[in-house]
Amino acid sequence: MNFRMCQNKRSQTSRGQEAKTPRGLKNASPSFHLPPNKRSSKRHKTNKHKLDTEIFELCMEDVWTCIDPEKMSDYAYFDSLWFNIYTNENDKSNVLRWIKAKKIFTRRYVFVPIVGWGHWSVLVLCNFGETKYLGTEKGPRMLLLDSLKTTKPTRLRAAINRFVVDILKNEEREELEQFINEVELEIPEVPQQSGDDCGIYVLYFIYCFLVIEEMGEDLSKLDALFDPEELKNLEDIRNDIHAYREKRDAKIAE
């Protein structure tokens, strides 16, 4: 299934319902419950050439329709603001509570979009429930996928390690010390962007995990991200983003 087929699939399931509009334009609540004073200030817009969190969330809904229904329980993703909110000490407990509801230790892959310094990347938490395999390739792993390595993604290492340790503590996991000692952040080679496409690449990376069976079964198959046929989906994702921007701009202009 390519990305365009996923869009068509979503369109068919929502037929007869109100056309999808950015949630902020319908005065709807976000997919998580932010304190009232956070909602408008956090769900920010960037310049028109960069992907903002509102449009990213809409595109993620399209990407998510690509999952085989029988494997839906294998995956979860965090709202694109959660990691940033976590770094604010005042909101850390809320984020950890929201994460606990995601039941990440029952999932094969959990996707954590990260946006900071005007750049998108994605943290993938792999097999966190497979603690009996700690220290092996079948056990828990953390991958940071970044389409612009010149931004020095290693600067996120300390924050990500704190994030994961706090999740483990909040879940009262007995394997905390083993995780700290044996699960290190990996930053594998992935396709690199041109221009301001980092958010598009994050959506593409997540899409590939969901639809390429060999990647879903074996993390040594990340070279599938470089497949020319799969890379064609980048343009469909770019068009999806453009369509949502046009819809939002038209709504604002009314």
C-alpha positions in Angstrom: 0.0 0.0 0.0 1.4 3.4 -1.0 0.6 6.6 0.8 -2.0 7.7 -1.7 -3.9 4.5 -1.1 -3.8 5.2 2.6 -5.4 8.7 1.9 -8.1 7.0 -0.2 -8.7 4.5 2.5 -9.2 7.3 5.0 -11.5 9.2 2.7 -13.7 6.1 2.3 -14.0 5.5 6.0 -15.0 9.1 6.6 -17.5 9.3 3.7 -20.7 10.9 4.8 -19.0 12.7 7.7 -17.9 16.3 7.9 -14.8 17.0 5.7 -11.7 16.9 7.9 -10.5 20.4 8.9 -7.6 21.3 11.2 -8.8 20.7 14.7 -7.9 24.2 15.8 -10.2 25.6 13.2 -13.2 23.7 14.6 -12.5 24.8 18.2 -12.0 21.1 19.0 -9.8 19.9 21.8 -6.4 18.4 20.9 -6.0 14.7 21.0 -4.7 15.0 24.5 -5.8 17.3 27.4 -3.5 20.2 27.8 -4.0 22.7 30.6 -6.2 25.5 29.2 -3.4 28.1 29.1 -1.3 25.7 26.9 -3.6 24.9 24.1 -3.4 28.0 22.0 0.2 28.8 22.7 1.7 25.4 22.2 0.0 24.3 19.0 2.0 26.8 17.1 2.4 27.7 13.5 5.8 28.0 11.8 6.6 29.9 8.6 4.7 28.8 5.5 7.6 26.7 4.2 8.0 24.6 7.4 5.6 21.9 8.7 3.8 23.1 11.9 2.5 20.7 14.5 -1.2 21.2 13.6 -0.7 20.0 10.0 1.7 17.3 11.1 -1.0 15.8 13.4 -3.5 15.8 10.5 -1.0 14.0 8.2 -0.2 11.5 11.0 -3.9 10.6 11.0 -3.6 9.7 7.3 -0.3 7.8 7.8 -2.0 5.8 10.6 -4.6 4.5 8.2 -1.9 2.5 6.5 -1.6 0.0 9.4 -2.9 -3.5 8.8 -5.9 -3.6 11.2 -4.7 -7.0 12.6 -1.5 -5.3 13.6 -2.9 -2.1 15.0 -2.1 -3.0 18.6 1.6 -3.3 17.7 2.0 0.5 17.3 1.4 3.7 19.1 2.6 7.3 18.6 2.8 10.4 20.8 1.4 13.8 20.0 4.1 15.9 18.4 4.2 18.3 21.3 4.6 15.8 24.2 8.4 15.7 24.1 8.7 19.5 24.2 6.1 19.8 26.9 8.0 17.1 28.9 11.1 19.4 28.9 9.1 21.9 30.8 9.4 20.8 34.4 5.9 22.1 35.3 4.3 19.8 32.8 6.4 16.7 33.1 4.0 14.8 35.3 1.1 15.4 32.9 3.1 14.0 29.9 4.2 11.0 31.9 0.5 10.3 32.8 -0.5 10.6 29.1 2.3 8.3 28.1 1.3 5.7 30.6 -2.2 5.5 29.0 -0.4 4.5 25.7 0.7 1.2 27.2 4.0 1.3 25.4 5.3 -1.9 27.0 2.7 -3.8 25.0 3.7 -2.3 21.7 6.3 -3.4 19.1 7.0 0.2 18.0 6.2 3.6 19.5 6.9 6.7 17.5 7.9 9.9 19.3 8.0 12.9 17.0 10.5 15.6 18.2 10.4 19.2 17.0 13.0 21.7 18.2 15.4 24.3 16.9 13.1 24.5 13.9 13.8 20.8 13.0 11.8 17.6 13.0 13.2 14.1 13.9 11.5 11.0 15.3 12.5 8.7 18.2 11.4 5.1 17.7 11.0 3.0 20.9 11.3 -0.6 19.8 10.2 -3.8 21.7 10.1 -2.1 25.1 8.1 -5.0 26.5 10.6 -7.6 25.4 12.7 -7.2 28.6 13.7 -10.8 28.7 15.9 -10.0 25.6 17.6 -7.0 27.1 21.0 -6.5 25.6 20.1 -8.4 22.4 18.8 -7.3 19.0 15.4 -8.8 19.9 15.2 -6.7 23.0 14.3 -3.0 23.7 16.0 -0.5 21.4 15.9 3.2 20.8 16.4 4.7 17.3 16.6 8.4 16.5 15.8 8.9 12.8 17.1 12.3 11.5 17.0 13.4 7.9 19.5 16.2 8.5 22.5 15.0 10.5 24.2 18.3 10.1 21.9 19.5 12.9 23.9 17.2 15.3 21.1 14.9 16.5 23.4 13.7 19.3 22.6 16.8 21.2 19.2 15.2 21.9 20.9 12.1 23.5 20.8 13.4 27.2 17.2 14.7 27.0 16.0 11.4 25.4 17.8 9.3 28.0 16.1 11.4 30.8 12.8 11.0 29.0 13.0 7.2 28.8 14.3 6.9 32.4 11.4 9.0 33.7 8.9 6.8 31.7 10.4 3.7 33.3 10.3 5.2 36.8 6.7 6.3 36.3 5.7 2.8 35.2 7.7 1.4 38.2 9.6 -1.0 35.9 11.8 -3.4 37.7 14.3 -3.4 34.7 15.2 0.2 35.2 18.9 -0.4 35.9 19.2 -2.9 33.0 17.6 -0.4 30.6 20.1 2.3 31.7 23.1 -0.1 31.2 22.1 -1.9 28.1 19.8 0.2 25.9 21.7 3.0 24.2 20.3 5.5 21.7 21.1 4.5 18.1 21.3 7.0 15.3 21.2 4.9 12.1 21.8 6.1 8.5 18.6 7.3 6.9 17.7 9.2 3.7 18.7 12.9 4.0 16.5 15.8 3.1 16.9 18.8 0.9 15.3 22.2 1.8 12.8 22.3 4.7 11.6 18.7 4.3 12.4 17.4 7.7 8.8 17.0 8.9 7.9 15.2 5.6 10.8 12.8 6.2 9.5 12.0 9.7 6.1 11.1 8.3 7.8 9.0 5.6 10.0 7.1 8.2 6.9 6.3 10.3 4.9 5.3 7.2 7.7 2.9 6.2 7.7 1.2 9.6 4.0 0.7 9.2 3.8 -0.7 5.7 7.2 -2.4 4.9 6.9 -5.9 6.4 10.6 -6.6 6.4 11.3 -3.5 8.5 8.5 -4.4 10.9 10.1 -7.7 11.5 13.8 -6.9 11.4 15.5 -3.6 12.4 18.5 -4.6 10.3 16.4 -3.9 7.2 16.4 -0.1 7.6 18.0 0.2 4.2 14.4 -0.3 2.9 14.0 3.4 3.6 16.3 4.1 0.6 14.2 2.0 -1.8 13.5 4.3 -4.8 9.9 3.1 -5.1 9.2 3.9 -1.4 10.9 7.3 -1.7 8.2 8.2 -4.2 5.8 8.4 -1.3 7.6 11.6 -0.1 5.9 13.5 -2.9 2.5 12.2 -1.9 3.1 13.2 1.7 4.2 16.7 0.5 1.0 17.0 -1.5 -1.0 15.9 1.6 0.6 18.7 3.6 0.0 21.2 0.9 -3.7 20.3 0.7 -4.2 20.8 4.4 -2.4 24.1 4.3 -4.7 25.3 1.5 -7.8 24.2 3.4 -6.7 26.0 6.5 -5.7 29.1 4.7 -9.1 29.2 2.9 -10.9 28.7 6.3 -8.9 31.6 7.8 -9.7 33.8 4.8 -13.5 33.3 5.2 
